[in-house]
Amino acid sequence: MDKAFTLYGAQGSGSVLVEATLTLLGLPYEVIDAPAWEKDPGVQATIGRVNPMRQIPALVLSGGEIMTESAAILTWLADSHPGSGLSPGLDDAKRPAFLRWMSFVSASIYAHYWLRDDPSRLAKTGEAQDYLLRRSTQRIADCWAMMDAQVSPGRYILGDTLTVLDLYVTVVSRFRPRRQRFYAVAPKMAAVVRRVDEDPRLTAFWAERYPFDDGWDEASEV
Ligand SMILES: N[C@@H](CCC(=O)N[C@@H](CS)C(=O)NCC(=O)O)C(=O)O
């Protein structure tokens, strides 16, 4: 079968969000490996061809249109397959909360990783870079805590149906400072992400694209 989607991504990165969504939807896709944080000119040229921001994920649709921005990609994929339940519909009472938290994870948490992937972008000395990393780590933890205090999960964040918001939180909470820190500041969502980690539909997928290697959840200082 033709691959309807081409995804620029990398193992253990934000592209895993999109890959997990495509996997749950049963949609064919191919991944072009482009670990965008690497300075390698070949990698930079590869991702630069589809995303001038030189960031992943970047999704090329069957008609050639390019989508970047993880929250937009996930929302669009889920909305395009309403039978999947992966997003609340436009007239669903959970829709405002869905949009609110999708945007929140993107803007208030994931956006920090432009700095974190290369702190020299904003600070010159090692000391200043270390300071920025520590402060952004704290900010990320604070944002998770604020979100956790304002949601009332059932089996999943918005109730008892898995949505792409659950995938979003599950994957982004694995980025540094990693899960143990997340579990400490976001106890309600901790139960949800553990459930998504263990979803049998994704067992083989996680093993290949974001394996639970030794020490995968250990908290890091920065
Ligand atoms: N706003 C983007 C952020 C994407 C992002 O930060 N991707 C990281 C990888 S997880 C990246 O490409 N980092 C490389 C860089 O910024 O140089 C989105 O939501 O998709």
PDBQT file of the ligand as one rigid body, heavy atoms in Angstrom, charges set to zero:
ROOT
HETATM    1  N1  LIG A 301       6.588  23.743  18.038  1.00  0.00    +0.000 N 
HETATM    2  C1  LIG A 301       7.131  22.483  17.575  1.00  0.00    +0.000 C 
HETATM    3  C2  LIG A 301       8.346  22.112  18.436  1.00  0.00    +0.000 C 
HETATM    4  C3  LIG A 301       9.092  20.938  17.870  1.00  0.00    +0.000 C 
HETATM    5  C4  LIG A 301      10.421  20.681  18.555  1.00  0.00    +0.000 C 
HETATM    6  O1  LIG A 301      10.866  21.404  19.462  1.00  0.00    +0.000 OA
HETATM    7  N2  LIG A 301      11.073  19.606  18.072  1.00  0.00    +0.000 N 
HETATM    8  C5  LIG A 301      12.401  19.264  18.552  1.00  0.00    +0.000 C 
HETATM    9  C6  LIG A 301      12.575  17.749  18.626  1.00  0.00    +0.000 C 
HETATM   10  S1  LIG A 301      11.537  16.968  19.847  1.00  0.00    +0.000 SA
HETATM   11  C7  LIG A 301      13.428  19.722  17.544  1.00  0.00    +0.000 C 
HETATM   12  O2  LIG A 301      13.212  19.598  16.362  1.00  0.00    +0.000 OA
HETATM   13  N3  LIG A 301      14.552  20.261  18.040  1.00  0.00    +0.000 N 
HETATM   14  C8  LIG A 301      15.638  20.701  17.227  1.00  0.00    +0.000 C 
HETATM   15  C9  LIG A 301      15.921  22.178  17.335  1.00  0.00    +0.000 C 
HETATM   16  O3  LIG A 301      15.068  22.953  17.804  1.00  0.00    +0.000 OA
HETATM   17  O4  LIG A 301      17.012  22.547  16.924  1.00  0.00    +0.000 OA
HETATM   18  C10 LIG A 301       6.056  21.409  17.610  1.00  0.00    +0.000 C 
HETATM   19  O5  LIG A 301       5.185  21.469  18.480  1.00  0.00    +0.000 OA
HETATM   20  O6  LIG A 301       6.061  20.501  16.773  1.00  0.00    +0.000 OA
ENDROOT
TORSDOF 0
